[in-house]
């Protein structure tokens, strides 16, 4: 840092601008009272006019010199203080003061100003550091003013909620927490549940700081989803695996007993046991897949992909199933479709399940129509998205079954579903994957005419 000094030019500039007015004021202050005293002494005969005039003149000379010295020192100190205010961090060379006591007084004033400026600088540095720390918090943080309006939010809050912030702040539990925190002037914690766009379990901590209030949001969806998935896995697997497990135990006992020496019965029973074991494997695999999807459902995918090549790979992978059924797939992809945010593995699972259902439950020798287009022309969906339709010409589904098709283990025809190898979890997996992608699933069906599954997936800028 540079050193600031008052040079000869600065002192010449101070003389007419600051020194003379101060010197004149000091001279008047010092000369008025003694002048009155000298006049009174002459009038009342206490002092001869010659000596009074001589003494008064000498005193005026002393007052003039003292006024000049004090005015000069005060002007110099004023210049120093102005320099300190303009640049508090500069290494200033204090001016040489002539009146005794002014030097120490000026030094103390300069030290006080410098200390105060340094304290402000440290406070500003700490404030900037604290703000940077809050900005980088992994949990969303909001600051609300006295009227409940957001005055600031960190990057995590923007990423986690975005346009959903208004719905969060309108939540009854959060509004109650804000009221309690302002009344008690103490932190208040509440648990919140958001239903849209996907279910989320949140903990909100409201911290009042003066007239402002900070709201810290902690997402507990993953932890609670893991707990729920464990409980659901045990309940669902035990229910769904009970029948094939009982069949296996029965066949094993039969093979050990009456059929121990019957090769024909052994071959038939072993085939049934293999089917039941494969059914158990499929159920367990789908349950594990569903549990994994539910755990990460609240986290939208960050990767971007082009949908037509993915669908072409899905159709190619299902070709071995098309031959025996005589079913053909008609593909219609619109040109110049944008890339969408998506998890390639999960979307592959979605469209594999939908096409697999269309093959299994569609008409033998029939056709399946797979189409991809922009959503702009369909008023049922938001325009900024892509529509994927899977339509079959099978027997169709009765209206009363459609709302429950995505429930776990819900089957329209349990016997037929098990006969074709269905686990009852395929559409539940489809629903949860589409929820994670912030999309929509619409199911339309007419008995005797077939079923149409429409998937809307949003398009966001990369």
HUJOZI-V276670 format. One record per residue. N is the residue number from 1. RES is the residue in three letters. SS is DSSP state (H for helix, E for strand, C for the rest). PSI is psi in whole degrees, 0 to 359 (none if undefined). D_CENTER is the distance of its C-alpha to the mean C-alpha in Angstrom with 1 decimal. Layout:
((N;RES;SS;PSI;D_CENTER) (N;RES;SS;PSI;D_CENTER))
//
This chain:
((1;UNK;C;144;41.7) (2;UNK;C;164;44.8) (3;UNK;E;127;47.5) (4;UNK;E;127;48.2) (5;UNK;C;155;51.9) (6;UNK;C;109;54.1) (7;UNK;C;181;56.7) (8;UNK;H;321;60.1) (9;UNK;H;321;58.6) (10;UNK;H;319;56.0) (11;UNK;H;322;58.9) (12;UNK;H;324;61.0) (13;UNK;H;326;58.1) (14;UNK;H;325;57.7) (15;UNK;H;301;61.4) (16;UNK;H;331;61.8) (17;UNK;H;322;58.3) (18;UNK;H;326;57.7) (19;UNK;H;314;60.6) (20;UNK;H;315;63.5) (21;UNK;H;319;62.0) (22;UNK;H;319;61.0) (23;UNK;H;319;64.5) (24;UNK;H;319;66.3) (25;UNK;H;317;64.4) (26;UNK;H;318;65.2) (27;UNK;H;315;68.9) (28;UNK;H;317;69.3) (29;UNK;H;322;67.8) (30;UNK;H;331;70.1) (31;UNK;H;338;73.3) (32;UNK;H;305;73.4) (33;UNK;H;312;74.4) (34;UNK;H;324;77.0) (35;UNK;H;317;78.5) (36;UNK;H;319;79.0) (37;UNK;H;316;80.6) (38;UNK;H;318;83.0) (39;UNK;H;318;84.0) (40;UNK;H;320;84.8) (41;UNK;H;320;86.8) (42;UNK;H;317;89.0) (43;UNK;H;322;89.5) (44;UNK;C;11;90.6) (45;UNK;C;14;92.8) (46;UNK;C;345;90.9) (47;UNK;C;135;90.6) (48;UNK;C;146;92.8) (49;UNK;H;323;91.2) (50;UNK;H;311;91.7) (51;UNK;H;325;90.0) (52;UNK;H;317;87.2) (53;UNK;H;320;86.6) (54;UNK;H;313;86.6) (55;UNK;H;321;84.2) (56;UNK;H;320;81.9) (57;UNK;H;316;81.8) (58;UNK;H;319;81.0) (59;UNK;H;322;78.2) (60;UNK;H;323;76.7) (61;UNK;H;315;76.7) (62;UNK;H;316;74.9) (63;UNK;H;322;72.4) (64;UNK;H;314;71.8) (65;UNK;H;317;71.2) (66;UNK;H;322;68.9) (67;UNK;H;319;67.0) (68;UNK;H;316;66.6) (69;UNK;H;313;65.4) (70;UNK;H;320;62.9) (71;UNK;H;320;61.7) (72;UNK;H;314;61.2) (73;UNK;H;319;59.2) (74;UNK;H;319;57.1) (75;UNK;H;320;56.4) (76;UNK;H;317;55.5) (77;UNK;H;322;53.1) (78;UNK;H;319;51.5) (79;UNK;H;320;51.0) (80;UNK;H;315;49.4) (81;UNK;H;322;47.0) (82;UNK;H;319;46.0) (83;UNK;H;321;45.4) (84;UNK;H;319;43.2) (85;UNK;H;322;41.1) (86;UNK;H;324;40.7) (87;UNK;C;83;39.9) (88;UNK;C;339;39.3) (89;UNK;C;355;38.7) (90;UNK;C;149;42.0) (91;UNK;E;98;44.9) (92;UNK;E;139;47.4) (93;UNK;C;113;51.2) (94;UNK;C;141;52.5) (95;UNK;C;158;55.6) (96;UNK;C;119;59.0) (97;UNK;C;140;59.9) (98;UNK;C;330;63.7) (99;UNK;C;130;63.8) (100;UNK;C;137;63.8) (101;UNK;C;331;60.7) (102;UNK;H;325;58.6) (103;UNK;H;312;57.4) (104;UNK;H;321;55.9) (105;UNK;H;317;54.5) (106;UNK;H;320;52.9) (107;UNK;H;319;51.5) (108;UNK;H;319;49.9) (109;UNK;H;316;48.4) (110;UNK;H;320;46.9) (111;UNK;H;320;45.6) (112;UNK;H;315;43.9) (113;UNK;H;318;42.2) (114;UNK;H;319;41.1) (115;UNK;H;319;39.7) (116;UNK;H;319;37.8) (117;UNK;H;321;36.3) (118;UNK;H;322;35.4) (119;UNK;H;319;33.7) (120;UNK;H;320;31.7) (121;UNK;H;318;30.7) (122;UNK;H;320;29.7) (123;UNK;H;317;27.6) (124;UNK;H;321;25.9) (125;UNK;H;316;25.3) (126;UNK;H;319;23.9) (127;UNK;H;316;21.6) (128;UNK;H;321;20.3) (129;UNK;H;317;19.9) (130;UNK;H;319;18.0) (131;UNK;H;319;15.7) (132;UNK;H;322;15.1) (133;UNK;H;315;14.5) (134;UNK;H;323;11.9) (135;UNK;H;330;10.1) (136;UNK;C;7;10.3) (137;UNK;C;138;9.4) (138;UNK;C;339;7.9) (139;UNK;C;145;6.9) (140;UNK;E;138;4.8) (141;UNK;E;130;7.8) (142;UNK;E;148;9.6) (143;UNK;E;124;13.2) (144;UNK;E;142;15.6) (145;UNK;C;187;19.1) (146;UNK;C;337;22.4) (147;UNK;C;5;22.1) (148;UNK;C;15;18.7) (149;UNK;C;140;17.1) (150;UNK;E;119;13.8) (151;UNK;E;343;15.1) (152;UNK;E;149;12.1) (153;UNK;E;150;8.4) (154;UNK;C;176;6.9) (155;UNK;H;325;5.4) (156;UNK;H;324;2.7) (157;UNK;H;319;2.6) (158;UNK;H;317;4.1) (159;UNK;H;320;3.6) (160;UNK;H;326;3.4) (161;UNK;C;312;5.7) (162;UNK;H;240;7.2) (163;UNK;H;352;10.8) (164;UNK;H;3;10.6) (165;UNK;H;320;9.7) (166;UNK;H;319;13.5) (167;UNK;H;323;14.3) (168;UNK;H;313;12.2) (169;UNK;H;340;14.0) (170;UNK;C;355;17.3) (171;UNK;C;131;17.3) (172;UNK;H;320;20.7) (173;UNK;H;322;19.8) (174;UNK;H;320;17.0) (175;UNK;H;322;19.6) (176;UNK;H;319;22.2) (177;UNK;H;320;20.2) (178;UNK;H;317;19.8) (179;UNK;H;315;23.5) (180;UNK;H;320;24.6) (181;UNK;H;319;22.7) (182;UNK;H;324;24.2) (183;UNK;H;316;27.6) (184;UNK;H;345;27.7) (185;UNK;C;45;25.8) (186;UNK;C;154;24.4) (187;UNK;C;143;21.2) (188;UNK;E;137;20.8) (189;UNK;E;135;18.9) (190;UNK;E;153;18.6) (191;UNK;E;135;17.7) (192;UNK;E;150;16.2) (193;UNK;E;120;16.7) (194;UNK;E;133;15.0) (195;UNK;C;335;17.5) (196;UNK;C;153;16.0) (197;UNK;C;342;15.1) (198;UNK;C;152;15.5) (199;UNK;C;133;16.3) (200;UNK;E;142;13.8) (201;UNK;E;121;14.9) (202;UNK;E;151;12.8) (203;UNK;E;126;14.2) (204;UNK;E;126;13.6) (205;UNK;E;118;15.3) (206;UNK;E;122;16.5) (207;UNK;E;110;18.1) (208;UNK;E;135;20.6) (209;UNK;E;97;21.4) (210;UNK;C;227;24.3) (211;UNK;C;344;23.6) (212;UNK;E;164;19.8) (213;UNK;E;131;17.6) (214;UNK;E;137;14.5) (215;UNK;E;114;12.3) (216;UNK;E;124;10.7) (217;UNK;E;127;9.2) (218;UNK;E;123;10.4) (219;UNK;E;115;10.4) (220;UNK;C;12;14.1) (221;UNK;H;315;14.6) (222;UNK;H;312;15.8) (223;UNK;H;315;18.2) (224;UNK;H;330;19.6) (225;UNK;H;321;19.9) (226;UNK;H;315;21.9) (227;UNK;H;315;24.1) (228;UNK;H;320;24.7) (229;UNK;H;323;25.4) (230;UNK;H;313;28.0) (231;UNK;H;316;29.7) (232;UNK;H;322;29.7) (233;UNK;H;315;30.9) (234;UNK;H;314;33.8) (235;UNK;H;311;34.7) (236;UNK;H;317;34.5) (237;UNK;H;319;36.1) (238;UNK;H;323;38.9) (239;UNK;H;314;39.6) (240;UNK;H;333;39.6) (241;UNK;H;352;41.4) (242;UNK;H;315;44.1) (243;UNK;H;307;46.3) (244;UNK;H;328;46.4) (245;UNK;H;319;46.8) (246;UNK;H;321;49.7) (247;UNK;H;316;51.3) (248;UNK;H;316;51.0) (249;UNK;H;318;52.6) (250;UNK;H;316;55.4) (251;UNK;H;322;56.2) (252;UNK;H;316;56.3) (253;UNK;H;322;58.8) (254;UNK;H;317;60.8) (255;UNK;H;329;60.9) (256;UNK;H;335;62.1) (257;UNK;C;255;64.7) (258;UNK;C;327;66.5) (259;UNK;C;17;65.1) (260;UNK;C;329;65.6) (261;UNK;C;25;68.5) (262;UNK;C;93;67.5) (263;UNK;H;323;66.0) (264;UNK;H;315;65.4) (265;UNK;H;321;63.4) (266;UNK;H;316;61.5) (267;UNK;H;317;60.4) (268;UNK;H;316;59.3) (269;UNK;H;321;57.5) (270;UNK;H;324;55.7) (271;UNK;H;317;54.4) (272;UNK;H;319;53.1) (273;UNK;H;322;51.5) (274;UNK;H;320;49.8) (275;UNK;H;316;48.3) (276;UNK;H;322;47.1) (277;UNK;H;320;45.6) (278;UNK;H;323;43.8) (279;UNK;H;317;42.5) (280;UNK;H;320;41.2) (281;UNK;H;317;39.5) (282;UNK;H;318;37.8) (283;UNK;H;314;36.5) (284;UNK;H;318;35.2) (285;UNK;H;317;33.5) (286;UNK;H;323;31.8) (287;UNK;H;316;30.7) (288;UNK;H;318;29.2) (289;UNK;H;316;27.4) (290;UNK;H;321;26.1) (291;UNK;H;318;24.9) (292;UNK;H;319;22.9) (293;UNK;H;317;21.4) (294;UNK;H;323;20.4) (295;UNK;H;324;18.8) (296;UNK;C;14;16.3) (297;UNK;C;329;16.2) (298;UNK;C;354;12.7) (299;UNK;C;107;11.5) (300;UNK;C;149;12.4) (301;UNK;C;148;14.8) (302;UNK;C;342;14.1) (303;UNK;C;158;17.9) (304;UNK;E;144;20.1) (305;UNK;E;161;23.6) (306;UNK;C;124;26.7) (307;UNK;H;318;27.8) (308;UNK;H;313;31.6) (309;UNK;H;324;32.4) (310;UNK;H;317;30.5) (311;UNK;H;325;32.5) (312;UNK;H;321;35.7) (313;UNK;H;322;35.2) (314;UNK;H;314;34.6) (315;UNK;H;318;37.8) (316;UNK;H;323;39.7) (317;UNK;H;339;38.8) (318;UNK;C;1;40.2) (319;UNK;H;324;43.5) (320;UNK;H;334;45.5) (321;UNK;H;337;44.7) (322;UNK;H;327;45.9) (323;UNK;H;303;49.4) (324;UNK;H;326;50.7) (325;UNK;H;346;49.3) (326;UNK;C;16;50.6) (327;UNK;C;144;47.2) (328;UNK;E;149;46.1) (329;UNK;E;123;42.6) (330;UNK;E;122;42.5) (331;UNK;E;134;39.5) (332;UNK;E;104;38.5) (333;UNK;E;128;35.6) (334;UNK;C;154;34.8) (335;UNK;C;157;34.9) (336;UNK;C;43;32.1) (337;UNK;C;140;29.2) (338;UNK;C;161;25.8) (339;UNK;C;150;23.7) (340;UNK;E;154;20.9) (341;UNK;E;125;17.9) (342;UNK;C;155;19.5) (343;UNK;C;113;20.6) (344;UNK;H;317;24.3) (345;UNK;H;317;25.7) (346;UNK;H;320;24.1) (347;UNK;H;327;25.1) (348;UNK;H;318;28.5) (349;UNK;H;320;28.8) (350;UNK;H;306;28.0) (351;UNK;H;335;30.7) (352;UNK;H;316;33.1) (353;UNK;H;316;33.0) (354;UNK;H;315;33.6) (355;UNK;H;324;36.4) (356;UNK;H;317;37.9) (357;UNK;H;319;38.1) (358;UNK;H;323;39.7) (359;UNK;H;316;42.3) (360;UNK;H;319;43.1) (361;UNK;H;359;43.3) (362;UNK;C;178;44.4) (363;UNK;C;136;48.1) (364;UNK;C;131;50.0) (365;UNK;C;8;50.9) (366;UNK;C;200;48.5) (367;UNK;E;151;45.7) (368;UNK;E;130;41.9) (369;UNK;E;120;40.1) (370;UNK;E;117;36.8) (371;UNK;E;148;35.2) (372;UNK;E;128;32.2) (373;UNK;E;167;31.6) (374;UNK;E;152;29.2) (375;UNK;H;4;28.3) (376;UNK;H;326;29.4) (377;UNK;H;352;32.8) (378;UNK;C;113;31.7) (379;UNK;C;347;31.0) (380;UNK;C;344;29.6) (381;UNK;C;158;26.4) (382;UNK;C;143;23.9) (383;UNK;C;333;25.5) (384;UNK;C;68;22.6) (385;UNK;E;179;23.2) (386;UNK;E;139;25.9) (387;UNK;E;131;28.3) (388;UNK;E;123;30.0) (389;UNK;E;138;33.1) (390;UNK;E;111;35.3) (391;UNK;E;134;38.5) (392;UNK;E;170;41.6) (393;UNK;C;40;45.1) (394;UNK;C;203;45.5) (395;UNK;C;342;46.7) (396;UNK;C;175;43.5) (397;UNK;C;135;41.7) (398;UNK;C;148;42.8) (399;UNK;H;322;40.5) (400;UNK;H;342;40.1) (401;UNK;H;337;38.6) (402;UNK;H;315;35.9) (403;UNK;C;340;33.3) (404;UNK;C;4;33.6) (405;UNK;C;331;33.8) (406;UNK;C;6;30.2) (407;UNK;C;153;31.0) (408;UNK;C;132;31.8) (409;UNK;C;15;35.5) (410;UNK;C;129;36.4) (411;UNK;C;135;39.3) (412;UNK;C;314;41.4) (413;UNK;C;99;44.4) (414;UNK;H;318;44.1) (415;UNK;H;315;47.3) (416;UNK;H;322;46.5) (417;UNK;H;313;43.0) (418;UNK;H;326;44.3) (419;UNK;H;326;47.2) (420;UNK;C;6;44.9) (421;UNK;C;19;42.7) (422;UNK;C;146;39.7) (423;UNK;C;348;37.5) (424;UNK;C;10;35.9) (425;UNK;C;353;32.4) (426;UNK;H;311;32.1) (427;UNK;H;334;30.6) (428;UNK;H;319;28.3) (429;UNK;H;316;26.9) (430;UNK;H;313;26.7) (431;UNK;H;314;24.8) (432;UNK;H;324;22.1) (433;UNK;H;316;21.6) (434;UNK;H;322;21.4) (435;UNK;H;318;18.9) (436;UNK;H;327;16.6) (437;UNK;C;7;17.3) (438;UNK;C;35;16.4) (439;UNK;C;193;20.2) (440;UNK;E;148;23.2) (441;UNK;E;125;26.6) (442;UNK;E;129;29.7) (443;UNK;E;125;33.1) (444;UNK;E;138;36.4) (445;UNK;E;145;39.8) (446;UNK;E;127;43.4) (447;UNK;C;130;46.1) (448;UNK;C;351;48.4) (449;UNK;C;337;46.4) (450;UNK;E;184;43.3) (451;UNK;E;144;39.5) (452;UNK;E;123;36.7) (453;UNK;E;125;33.1) (454;UNK;E;125;30.7) (455;UNK;E;123;27.2) (456;UNK;E;126;24.8) (457;UNK;E;132;21.9) (458;UNK;E;154;19.6) (459;UNK;C;126;19.8) (460;UNK;C;153;16.9) (461;UNK;C;140;17.6) (462;UNK;C;none;17.7))
//
